[in-house]
Amino acid sequence: MARTRFPADAGLASRMVLTMFLLGLLYVVFVGVLVALKIPLILVLLIAGGFLFFQYFFSDRIALSSMRGREVTPEQAPELHQMVDRLCALADMPKPRVAVSDSDLPNAFATGRNQQHAVVCVTSGILRRLSAPELEAVLSHELSHVAHRDVAVMTIASFLGILAGFVVRSSIYAGAYGGGGGWGRSNDRDNNAGAVILLVVLASAVVYAFSFLLTRLLSRYRELSADRAGAILIGRPSLLAAALVKITGEMARIPTRDLRAAEPLNAFFLVPALAPGFSFSSLFATHPPLERRLEQLAQLEAQLGRPA
């Protein structure tokens, strides 16, 4: 990670390393199972590797396209660019591209594989609802994600889940359309083929479940880390806390269909886009509970010598 003035987070770094190690170990075991079951891996790995390559190098374009975001110039959004310029100078980091999404959903996200290929996007909804200091606190949070290369790590971490999901679909397709014919046409061989496909599906499902939980765990911690680093950079944790409370409250006013449409990008957002009345258990959440985030920010405010 390139050095910036965002405070280093040894906890985040160690969790990233541990998650990647565990996922790598899981990947080796998974490949070993497939080899033992005599499943052709070349095509599977090529396609899954292609997914990883595309997601890694084009994650910024994918996210912007999903949110109908467009890059804006300093002439088009002078105040927004001035905030990003000021924060980047304060953090001593390269300035990312700046984009605006024409969405009433009050949110923001950062994406890109590194500091030189990053974009920070805010929605028109958040621009209307937050004060300038609150918006700057949100941007500081997002720039922390860029500085810590969170998006690149999460993209790589998701690779095993993508591979497992692809294997499940391929196996089911093979079973449905006679893909197991390589074992012969007799009933015994057909039964053997069906058993192998079932084992592959089960193994893939277990791998996907573990990778899902590990990446969700890392995602929750990285949000707490970005809250902490962003708040320390601007020196006013209370501003980020106020922004989080305001955004979370406004989410209840957004139509359910809009929240559902935005949910695939939850891992990128400042606050998850969850429809009213719909919630995951903390085990599956991409973000920590609001109360936990506010508690951390209140503690930081006290440490910095300001009343909570």
TIVEXRO-96943 format. One line per 10 residues: number of its first residue (from 1); their letters; for each residue y, x, z of C-alpha. Coordinates in Angstrom, 3 decimals. Layout:
NUM) A) Y:X:Z | ...
REM end
This chain:
1) MARTRFPADA) 0.000:0.000:0.000 | 3.428:1.358:-0.916 | 5.591:2.074:2.125 | 8.245:-0.512:2.946 | 10.275:-1.359:6.031 | 8.071:-4.339:6.733 | 6.287:-3.447:9.988 | 2.773:-2.143:9.435 | 0.008:-4.433:10.631 | -3.075:-2.520:11.695
11) GLASRMVLTM) -4.813:-5.803:12.495 | -4.305:-7.118:8.980 | -5.434:-3.853:7.403 | -8.574:-3.677:9.549 | -9.431:-7.314:8.827 | -8.995:-6.745:5.098 | -11.301:-3.723:5.214 | -13.884:-5.541:7.337 | -13.828:-8.612:5.100 | -14.240:-6.519:1.958
21) FLLGLLYVVF) -17.111:-4.572:3.578 | -18.945:-7.719:4.660 | -18.434:-9.347:1.280 | -19.644:-6.191:-0.446 | -22.743:-6.133:1.745 | -23.334:-9.801:1.000 | -22.905:-9.077:-2.695 | -25.545:-6.315:-2.607 | -28.007:-8.602:-0.836 | -27.273:-11.404:-3.294
31) VGVLVALKIP) -27.868:-9.170:-6.308 | -31.079:-7.934:-4.706 | -32.313:-11.520:-4.344 | -31.540:-12.255:-7.984 | -33.321:-9.098:-9.121 | -36.377:-9.966:-7.009 | -36.456:-13.407:-8.615 | -36.251:-11.811:-12.085 | -33.027:-13.596:-12.985 | -31.159:-12.005:-15.938
41) LILVLLIAGG) -28.021:-10.555:-14.390 | -26.214:-9.012:-17.350 | -24.655:-12.203:-18.659 | -23.897:-13.519:-15.177 | -22.141:-10.306:-14.110 | -20.224:-10.014:-17.379 | -18.889:-13.547:-17.122 | -18.145:-13.298:-13.395 | -16.510:-9.903:-13.959 | -14.417:-11.453:-16.703
51) FLFFQYFFSD) -13.283:-14.136:-14.262 | -12.309:-11.479:-11.734 | -10.418:-9.439:-14.351 | -8.535:-12.481:-15.611 | -7.715:-13.734:-12.121 | -6.612:-10.289:-10.912 | -4.334:-9.448:-13.825 | -3.009:-12.925:-14.548 | -2.848:-14.503:-11.073 | 0.942:-14.675:-11.237
61) RIALSSMRGR) 0.926:-16.547:-14.554 | -1.880:-18.857:-13.414 | -0.024:-19.795:-10.220 | 3.297:-20.313:-11.998 | 1.676:-22.428:-14.679 | -0.124:-24.559:-12.079 | 3.159:-25.288:-10.300 | 5.203:-25.608:-13.506 | 7.310:-22.676:-12.371 | 9.775:-20.803:-14.564
71) EVTPEQAPEL) 11.418:-17.459:-14.074 | 15.140:-17.637:-13.448 | 17.806:-15.035:-14.102 | 20.604:-14.025:-11.710 | 22.950:-16.112:-13.851 | 20.753:-19.197:-13.495 | 20.145:-18.865:-9.738 | 22.724:-16.427:-8.329 | 22.330:-17.341:-4.627 | 18.544:-17.139:-4.768
81) HQMVDRLCAL) 18.650:-13.738:-6.481 | 21.216:-12.467:-3.974 | 18.869:-13.366:-1.108 | 15.940:-11.603:-2.750 | 18.124:-8.566:-3.561 | 19.297:-8.335:0.047 | 15.795:-8.666:1.498 | 14.316:-6.131:-0.927 | 17.049:-3.651:-0.047 | 16.404:-4.293:3.640
91) ADMPKPRVAV) 12.644:-3.817:3.146 | 13.064:-0.883:0.732 | 10.736:-2.414:-1.835 | 10.926:-3.189:-5.570 | 12.396:-6.550:-6.449 | 9.806:-9.043:-7.720 | 10.489:-11.575:-10.412 | 12.089:-14.765:-9.141 | 10.972:-18.238:-10.196 | 11.713:-21.864:-9.422
101) SDSDLPNAFA) 9.215:-24.711:-9.609 | 10.558:-28.134:-10.488 | 8.663:-29.902:-7.719 | 9.813:-32.029:-4.793 | 7.104:-30.403:-2.677 | 9.054:-28.256:-0.182 | 7.231:-24.940:-0.425 | 7.248:-21.341:-1.630 | 4.674:-18.773:-2.651 | 4.303:-15.184:-3.812
111) TGRNQQHAVV) 1.682:-13.857:-6.182 | 0.911:-10.787:-8.273 | -1.484:-7.863:-8.022 | 1.072:-5.347:-6.666 | 4.749:-4.833:-5.931 | 5.498:-3.953:-9.544 | 3.827:-7.103:-10.904 | 4.846:-9.722:-8.368 | 6.726:-12.990:-8.497 | 8.262:-15.050:-5.711
121) CVTSGILRRL) 8.576:-18.748:-6.437 | 10.386:-21.483:-4.544 | 10.318:-25.181:-5.326 | 13.376:-27.285:-6.015 | 12.278:-29.354:-3.015 | 12.639:-26.468:-0.577 | 15.977:-25.460:-2.087 | 17.344:-28.926:-1.318 | 15.993:-29.117:2.220 | 16.582:-25.712:3.820
131) SAPELEAVLS) 19.792:-24.008:4.826 | 20.531:-20.604:3.321 | 19.432:-18.679:6.477 | 16.201:-20.705:6.696 | 15.449:-20.089:3.024 | 16.030:-16.371:3.508 | 13.504:-16.412:6.369 | 10.961:-18.080:4.080 | 11.597:-15.510:1.347 | 11.109:-12.708:3.879
141) HELSHVAHRD) 7.696:-14.196:4.740 | 6.723:-14.294:1.062 | 7.921:-10.758:0.381 | 5.717:-9.583:3.250 | 2.721:-10.925:1.310 | 3.825:-8.822:-1.663 | 4.366:-5.690:0.451 | 0.908:-5.988:2.032 | -0.799:-6.740:-1.315 | -2.350:-9.871:0.142
151) VAVMTIASFL) -2.834:-11.584:-3.202 | -4.783:-8.681:-4.713 | -7.092:-8.496:-1.703 | -7.689:-12.254:-1.640 | -8.407:-12.241:-5.384 | -11.033:-9.520:-5.039 | -12.457:-11.171:-1.922 | -12.936:-14.421:-3.826 | -15.023:-12.703:-6.531 | -18.336:-13.160:-4.733
161) GILAGFVVRS) -17.684:-16.864:-4.272 | -16.881:-17.196:-7.969 | -20.093:-15.363:-8.884 | -22.225:-17.479:-6.538 | -20.704:-20.689:-7.828 | -21.336:-19.636:-11.413 | -24.963:-18.816:-10.657 | -25.455:-22.241:-9.045 | -24.076:-24.017:-12.103 | -26.073:-21.818:-14.503
171) SIYAGAYGGG) -29.305:-22.399:-12.586 | -28.809:-26.144:-12.453 | -28.031:-26.163:-16.165 | -31.124:-24.085:-16.902 | -33.288:-26.459:-14.910 | -31.811:-29.555:-16.516 | -32.195:-28.268:-20.073 | -35.480:-26.395:-19.860 | -34.007:-22.976:-19.143 | -37.128:-22.074:-17.196
181) GGWGRSNDRD) -39.308:-22.179:-20.286 | -39.757:-18.451:-20.131 | -42.495:-19.006:-17.553 | -44.656:-21.013:-20.013 | -45.280:-24.639:-20.771 | -48.039:-25.397:-18.280 | -47.320:-27.555:-15.255 | -47.939:-24.610:-12.922 | -45.467:-22.431:-14.745 | -42.929:-25.240:-14.928
191) NNAGAVILLV) -43.329:-25.725:-11.188 | -42.867:-21.988:-10.638 | -39.720:-22.040:-12.749 | -38.393:-24.981:-10.793 | -39.095:-23.213:-7.499 | -37.260:-20.075:-8.662 | -34.248:-22.126:-9.750 | -34.224:-23.883:-6.375 | -34.320:-20.545:-4.551 | -31.442:-19.217:-6.660
201) VLASAVVYAF) -29.377:-22.321:-5.958 | -30.064:-22.074:-2.220 | -29.311:-18.342:-2.073 | -26.103:-18.835:-4.066 | -25.035:-21.717:-1.835 | -25.523:-19.587:1.302 | -23.593:-16.691:-0.243 | -20.792:-19.004:-1.313 | -20.576:-20.541:2.164 | -20.312:-17.154:3.897
211) SFLLTRLLSR) -17.762:-15.794:1.417 | -15.751:-19.010:1.767 | -15.611:-18.704:5.550 | -14.721:-15.004:5.464 | -11.877:-15.470:2.992 | -10.538:-18.462:4.949 | -10.573:-16.402:8.142 | -8.666:-13.601:6.426 | -6.239:-16.088:4.881 | -5.294:-17.519:8.285
221) YRELSADRAG) -4.651:-14.096:9.753 | -2.568:-12.955:6.789 | -0.270:-15.955:7.276 | 0.311:-15.009:10.909 | 0.911:-11.427:9.814 | 3.454:-12.511:7.172 | 5.226:-14.726:9.725 | 5.479:-11.790:12.109 | 6.555:-9.195:9.539 | 9.045:-11.493:7.820
231) AILIGRPSLL) 10.624:-12.591:11.099 | 10.965:-9.009:12.349 | 12.582:-7.898:9.091 | 15.416:-10.436:9.352 | 15.548:-10.215:13.144 | 15.598:-14.008:13.643 | 12.136:-15.495:14.202 | 13.768:-18.816:15.160 | 14.970:-19.276:11.579 | 11.432:-19.128:10.200
241) AAALVKITGE) 10.250:-21.434:12.979 | 12.937:-23.961:12.075 | 11.967:-23.748:8.399 | 8.268:-24.295:9.194 | 9.027:-27.348:11.346 | 11.339:-28.820:8.724 | 8.922:-28.246:5.842 | 5.927:-29.615:7.752 | 7.883:-32.726:8.666 | 9.009:-33.268:5.083
251) MARIPTRDLR) 5.415:-33.002:3.812 | 4.732:-36.450:5.267 | 7.282:-37.911:2.838 | 5.645:-36.454:-0.275 | 3.418:-38.847:-2.316 | -0.295:-38.311:-1.746 | -0.991:-37.693:-5.428 | 1.493:-34.793:-5.487 | -0.060:-33.227:-2.383 | -3.555:-33.536:-3.845
261) AAEPLNAFFL) -2.426:-31.912:-7.101 | -0.975:-28.934:-5.220 | -3.922:-28.366:-2.844 | -5.680:-25.772:-5.083 | -2.763:-23.403:-4.384 | -2.864:-23.850:-0.593 | -3.842:-20.226:0.005 | -0.605:-19.107:-1.672 | 1.800:-21.571:-0.045 | 4.001:-21.051:2.998
271) VPALAPGFSF) 2.671:-24.359:4.378 | -0.528:-26.012:3.088 | -0.114:-29.098:0.917 | -2.354:-31.563:2.710 | -2.152:-35.290:2.168 | -1.259:-37.468:5.209 | -4.342:-38.295:7.227 | -6.411:-35.600:5.502 | -7.249:-32.410:7.348 | -9.835:-29.660:7.496
281) SSLFATHPPL) -11.207:-28.291:10.705 | -9.639:-25.008:11.731 | -12.752:-23.227:10.462 | -12.010:-24.169:6.860 | -8.199:-24.072:6.919 | -6.236:-21.614:4.789 | -3.406:-21.556:7.354 | -3.310:-21.369:11.160 | -2.085:-24.470:13.038 | 1.686:-24.949:13.105
291) ERRLEQLAQL) 1.625:-24.731:16.912 | 0.031:-21.274:16.754 | 2.654:-20.051:14.280 | 5.532:-21.422:16.363 | 4.088:-19.887:19.520 | 3.965:-16.451:17.888 | 7.538:-16.780:16.598 | 8.790:-17.885:20.031 | 7.179:-14.811:21.586 | 8.827:-12.594:18.975
301) EAQLGRPA) 12.197:-14.217:19.654 | 11.834:-13.415:23.329 | 10.775:-9.828:22.611 | 13.855:-9.360:20.437 | 16.036:-10.419:23.340 | 16.898:-13.922:22.194 | 16.091:-17.157:24.048 | 13.188:-19.111:22.521
REM end
